[in-house]
Amino acid sequence: MTTNGGGSRTVSTPESSGSRSDATMTDNAPLGSPRVDDAVIESRGLDVFYGDDQALHGIDMDIPERKVTALIGPSGCGKSTFLRSINRMNDLIDIARVEGDLRFHGKNVYDDDVDPVALRRKIGMVFQKPNPFPKSIRDNVAYGLRVQGKDDGDVDAKVRTALERAALLDEVEDQLDSSGLDLSGGQQQRLCIARAIAPDPEVILMDEPASALDPVATSKIEDLVEELSEEYTVVIVTHNMQQAARISDKTAVFLTGGHLVEFDDTNKIFENPESDRVEDYITGKFG
Amino acid sequence: MARKSYQEKLTELREDILYMSEVVMERMRMGLDALEQKDDALAREVIEGDGEINRMYLDLEQDCIELLALQQPVASDLRFIAASFKIITDLERIADLAVNLGDYTLNAKEDLFPDVDVQEMGDLTLAMIEDAMMAYDTEDTDACRELADRDDDLDHFAERASEIVVRDLIERELESPAEVEALLQDVSRLLLTIRDLERVGDHAVNIAARTLYMVENDDELIY
């Protein structure tokens, strides 16, 4: 695997922690604390290309287990590309090419012997726009079980458990056979979350899951994300910085051109970031 | 445009707080002058002017709350607003202590303890407020740390002054109960004045502590 060799970037060592100046990069580490003790996902020098365009440059960070990690940054910074790299969703794009390591429990998910479908059983995904199937609520959730080979006869119980974990069961208990498309936008998104967690994955990736929802539905999703992190590792892309501040434990800030500039505890990022560029971005001075 | 207006509001907040500090320092100066010159009219001006300071404080508090609620500031902006929110409380308290100086002036009878230089102590505290606000304005963290050291000197000054008063009191030979009563009131007022000026120094250090947090995210002087 190749590692990142391009561009001047910034780096922090433990000794330089607290320094506000961005120094020239000598390795892939962003400012902040990119290493954690309980990493379930480790990205090492991850480059992603779309044809000749490089969308990510040497991303180097750990994602801690059973925590919420937020990926923030301006449009085009590569945060969604990174999210989709974690469960190989970029495989579905013909011109996408990945170099470097993306390890899940120490195993590089881009190794030849990794089955992407099996990987996605362990690393589920929820998209920006709620996308329930034109089927009943029950079948929407059961689909996730059936397609992933977990239809072992106790589907109803598993459907109810998934709906309960997605904080939707109370609202739909009497209408499990109604179409998922009849639900409100916020309910549809929670239905999609139920579908993603039904096969009992370890990691849930969320790509702006609340950006199409009203404030009430958004706050329900935010509460749900916090609850889910007790059992699952959650990685969430959001354009809403206040949302990242409210619900995440760790925050990664991607800036222009697909560079991860700083990764640290969320309170550190929003109270006292090390990078001047991150400071300018989160205070709205650019981006 | 929204963020441009936000940056302008932050600048306005800083300027308004600096203006409030100038008014508060003026009131302290007036309180000290009133005490020195036994000027009852000046003392009343300080006392009656406190409402204006309270209104300034409430307006600035509202400005801080609005910025927090509407702009959701983060990082250095958040620390600036959080520090400013605390600093205006210190300024308002200093103004209350200036009012106390006015009260003491109206009740003071004569200068019974010439060895206690209240004016010198007042000058020290005024310089501390001025330097603390300068540090806030210019984000001078060295000045913040230096102010904490100067407060130790002020505390020693206050301790020595109180000791002089008590020793003097012990050595006096008082003849009538009325004389004792009158003296006790004067002594009590003087000791309260010394304590109040010492507290003004504490507020100046609070301002420096919040400024240090604002600039460097360093809570060394706060806790």
Interface residues (C-beta under 8 A of the other chain):
Chain A: M241 Q242 A245 F270 E271 N272 P273 E279 I282 T283 G284 K285
Chain B: R3 Y6 Q7 Q72 P73 V74 A75 S76 D77 L78 R79 N217
